[in-house]
Amino acid sequence: MGRARSVPSKNIPLAVLALSVSSLAALALGGPAAASQLVDRNARNVHLQVNAKGQALITYRASGRLRRVLGWGAINARPSSSGGKQVAFRLDYSGGWGTYHRRLWQAFPDTCRRYDGPVLTNVVASCTAGDGSYWALQSWRVALPDLGFLPWLPAQKTPWLTLSHWSGPIAELEVHTDWIYGAASSTCSGGSPIWAVRCTATARRDWELRRIASGACSTSTL
C-alpha cells in the first residue's frame, strides 16, 4: 500500500472536496452523500486494504478503541443527468462480521499496491487496487465555520475521515468568492453542469454552487 503525495493547490482534485460539496447539496436538497463519504471522526493510525471483490477494509483507532470498517459498492459519481440514484458506499462497522458472519479481517486478501494516481491532499492512506482503480482515505476538518471564522465548537475542529474510490482521471474543483446576483457562475471550457445548488440569504447575498464536469473539470462559485 502506497501513500499519495500531499501538496497545496488552488485546483484541488475532486476526491478532496467531493464531500464538502455534497454536504452543501445535502443541506439544500436533503440528498445522499457523493463519491467521497464520511467513515468516522477523529480517526488515528489509519490503514487501508482492498480485496479483489472491490471491498475496502479500513482499520483505525477512534475514541480509544480499535475499529474495523468494511466498505464497498461505490466508484466515481453519477452525473445528475443520468437520472439514477447517486452512488454511496455500504459500510459495515463490524469489519465484515455483520455481512459474512466471520472475522473477515483475520484473513483479508489485500490486493493493494503502491499508489500511482493523481496528487491528492490530506491523505492518510491510499492504494492502487488489483483492478487498477484507486482508493484513498483523507482526514480533514469538514465542519469549519463559514466566512473564515475560527472554530469555536469541538465539532468544528474535529477531522473527518472520508473514503473515496475512483477510476480514470479525476475532476478538479475551482473555488471563487464573489457577490452574485442572478444566475452568474464561472465556466469551464467544454463543461456541462451536472448539479447546482442555490440559496438566497436575507441580505440578498446569493450563494450559488455549481459543479461543472467534463473530462476532468469542475467549477464552484460561492
Secondary structure, 3 states (H helix, E strand, C coil): CCCCCECCCCCEEHHHHHHHHHHHHHHHHCCCCCCEEEEEECCEEEEEEECCCCCEEEEEEECCEEEEEEEECCCCCCCHHHCCCCCCCEEECCCCHHHHCCCHHHHCCCCCECCCCCCECCEEEEEECCCCCEEEEEEECCCCCHHHCCCCCHHHHCCEEEEEEECCCCCEEEEECCCECCCCCCCCCCCEEEEEEEEECCCCCEEEEEEEECCCCEEEEC
